[in-house]
Amino acid sequence: MTAEQQVAIVTGASSGIGRATALALVEAGYEVVGTSRDVSKAGSVDGVGLIDLDVVDERSVTSAVAQVTERFGRIDLLVNNAGIGSLGAAEETSIAQTRALFETNVFGVMRMTRAVLPHMRSQRSGRIVNVSSVVGFLPTPYMAIYSASKHAIEGYSQSLDHEVREYGVRSLLVEPAYTSTGFEANSTLADEALSAYDVRRRDMGRLLAAAIKDGDDPTVVAKVVLAAATDERPKLRYTAGPQAGRAGLLRRLAPDRIFDQQIRKLNKLPA
C-alpha cells in the first residue's frame, strides 16, 4: 500500500492517540477523516476533516461511513481508536456498566468494521487497524472489565484477518502500554464499590495515574499505527513503545509461575 490519495477514517481523533494518528496520516499523504462524538467541542485538527460519530449508535456509524464514501469514493484505512477505560474490581462493576463499556470498546469496533468492509472488499484492498493494549494479552488487576474488552478485540481482529485476507483486506492490532493521554479522566469507576476493595482500588488508581503521567507520548503509538497501515508485509500485531515491547517479551518467554509473580509485583499486590 502507498499513501497516495488514500482515504483513512480515525475514530476518537479529537485527542490523544487518535489525534496523533490522524496527524501522522495527514503527514504521510492520506486524506483523513477523524471522528468525535461531538465535533463542536473537539476543536480542530490540522489537515483533518472532523465529523460527528458515536460508535455505539448504528445509524451514526452508517451515516458517517456514507459521508466518507460519497465524498471520496473509497475507504483504504480504518483506525478503530475510540474507547473508554474502567477502574475497579470485577465484583464491584455491574453488568450494566460492563455492557456500556463493551458497547464502545468492542461493539463499536465491530460496527465500524462491518460498515467499511463492503467498500474494502469491493475495491479489493484496505486495512483495519485496531488500537488494542498490552492489557489485551496481560492480566490487569482492578481493570478486569477493560482488559476483557481488549482481549475480545484481540480475538476478533485476528480471526477477522483470516476471513478477509483473500479479498486484499487486512485486520491488524496495535498494542500500546501506558500512554500520556486523558485515559484516566475518561475512565469510569466501579459503580457498586465494596469496602473490601477500597485500599487496593485506591492503590491501583495511584499507580495508573503515575504510569500515564510517565507514559509514552501519543506520537509513539501513532508511528506504529502508520507502520501497520503501510508495511508491505504487515504483522498481525504491533507493540507500541519500549514498555509494550518488554511486556510482550515477558508474556512470550516467562514461565507461568514467574509471569504470575511479576504481575503481582508490578501491581504491588501481596505475594
N, C-alpha and C positions, 0 to 999 in steps of 0.2 A: 504494500500500500504506500502511496505517496500522499502528501498533504495538499497537493494542488487542487484547489476548488472543491475540496471535500467538505462535507457538512457534518457538524457534531452537535449533539444535544448533551448538555451537562445539567443534571438535576442538582438542586441545592447550591446554585452557583453564586449566590449573593455574598458569601463569606467563606472563610476557612479554606479547606481543601478544594471545595467546588470552585471558589473564586480563583484560587491559584491555578487550578487545572484549566479553567476557561481561558485565562490569560496566556498560559503556556501554549494552548492550542491555537490561539489567535497568532501568537508569535511564530508558530510553526506553519502558518498559512491556511488554517481551517477557517471556514465560515462557522461561527459558533453561536448557537442559541442557548442561552442559560435560562434556567427556570428558578422561580421563587414562589412561595405560597402567596406573597403579597409584594408585587413589584413596586408599589407606591412607597413602601417602607424600606426597600432594599438599597436604594441608591444606584449609581451607575457603575458599570464595569467596562473599562476602556475596550472598545472594539467588539463588545459582546452585546447581542440583542437579547434583552431580558423579556421573558413572557411569564404570565401567571400560570402556575401549575401546582395542583395539590395531588401528590401521588396516591393519596387514599381515596380519591374520587375518580371513578371510572370515566365519567363524562369529561372531567377536566383533562385527564390523560389523553383521551381520544381527540379532544378539541385541540390540544397543544401540538400533538403529532401531526394532525391535519394541517395546522397553520404552517408547520415547517415544510411539509411535502408540497403544499400549494405554492409556497414562496420559492423553494429551491428545487423541487422535483426529485429530491433524493435525500437519504439519510445514510451516512457512511459510518458514523460512530455514535454510540450511546454510552455515556458515563453515568452509571447509577451511583450517585453520591449521597443523595438526600437520606438523612437518617436521624434518629434521636437516641440518646443514651438512657441508662437507668442505673440507680444505685440503691441497693437494699438486699436483704436476704431473700432467697426464693420463697420461704414460708410466709414472709410478710408482704409479698407482692400479689395482689389479687389477680384472678384470671381475667377480669375486665381490663385491668391495667396492662397485663401481658398482651392481651388481644390488641389493644390500642397501639402498643409498640410494634407488634408484628404487622399491623396494617401499614405502617410506614416502612419499616426496615426489611420486611420480607415480601408482603403482598404488593407494596409499592414498586419494588424491583420487578416483580412478576408482571404487574400491569404495564409498566413501561416496556419491558422486553416483548411482551405479546403484541403491543401496539406497533413496535418498529419492525418486528421480524418479517411481516409480509412484504414490506418495502425492500428489506435487505435481501430476502430470498429472491424476489423478482429481479433485482439487479445483480444477483449472484455475487455479492460482496458486502462486507460490513463487519464491524467489531462491536461487541458489547463488553465494556469493562466495568466490572462490579467492584466498588470500593468496599472491601471487607475489613478485616482487622486481624491482628495476631490473636485476638480472643476468639477468632473463628477456628483456631486449632489448639489454643491453650485453655485450660480451665481457669476461670476467673472468679474467685470467691466474692460474694456481695455484688456481683454483676451477672448473675446466672441467666437472667432473662435476656439481657443484651447479648451475652455470649451465645445463648441458644439461637438468637436471631441471626447472628453471624455464622454459626455452624450451619444453619439452614441454607444460607446463601452460598456457602462453600459447596454443599452437596448439590444444590440446584444448578449452580453455574457450571460445575464440572460435568454433570450429567447432560445439561443442555448443549455443551460444547460438542459432545459426541453426536447429538442429534442433528445439528445444523452445519457441521463442518463440510459435508458433501455439497452444500449449497454456497460455499465460499464465505461462510459466516463463522466467526469465532466468538466464544464466550470465555472471558479471562478474568482473573482475580488479581486485585492489588491489595496487599495486606500491610497497612501501616502499624506502627506501635503508637505510643503516646505522641500526640502532635499538638503543637501550641495553637489551639483554636478555642472557640467558645463551647467546646463539648460539655464541660461540667455545667455551665449555665443552662445548657439546653437539655440536660438530663433530668428525668423525673425521679423523685424519691418514692420509696415504697409507701403505698397508700394504707397499709394496715400494720404500722410499726409495732413491733413487740419488744418489750423491755429486755428480753433475753439477749437480743442482738444489738442493743444500744451502743455498747462500748466498741465492739468490733466494727459496726457500721460507721461510727464516727472516725475510728482509726483509718478505715479504708477510704473515707471521704477525704481525709487529710493527705493520705498517700496519693490518691488520684489527683488532687489539686496540685500537689508538688510535682508529680510526674508530668502533668500537662504543661505547667509553667516552664519546666525544663525540657519539654519535648522538642521533637524535630519541627523545623519550620514547614508550613504547608507546601512551600515550593519543592521540598524534598520529595513529597508524595506526588506532586504534580509532574515532576520529571519522570517518575516511574510510570504514571498513567500514560504519559506521552510515549514512553518506550513500548508499553503494552499495545498502544494504538498503532504504532508504526513499525515495530520489529518485523522483519521479513519472515522470520521463523519464530513466532511468538511462543512463550511458555504458558502453561495453564495457570500458573500462579507466580506473582512477583512480590517479594517482601520489599518494603519501602523504608530505607534508613538503616543505620547500624544496629539499633535496638531490635528492630524486627528481624534483621539477619541473624543476630545472636539467638533470639527466641526460636527461630526456625531450626537452627542448628541444634539447640538443646532438645527440641521435640524429636528430631530425627535420630540423634545419637545417644542420648542419655537412657540408661535402663529405667524401667518404670519406677522402681523404688527411689532412685536418685532424682528422677524427674519430679516425683511427688514431693520429696523433701525440699527441692528447690522452689516449688510453687509455694509451699508453706513459708519458707524462709523469706522469699521475695515479698510476700504479702503480710509478713510479720504475724503469722498465726502460730500458736503453740505447737511444738513438735509432738 
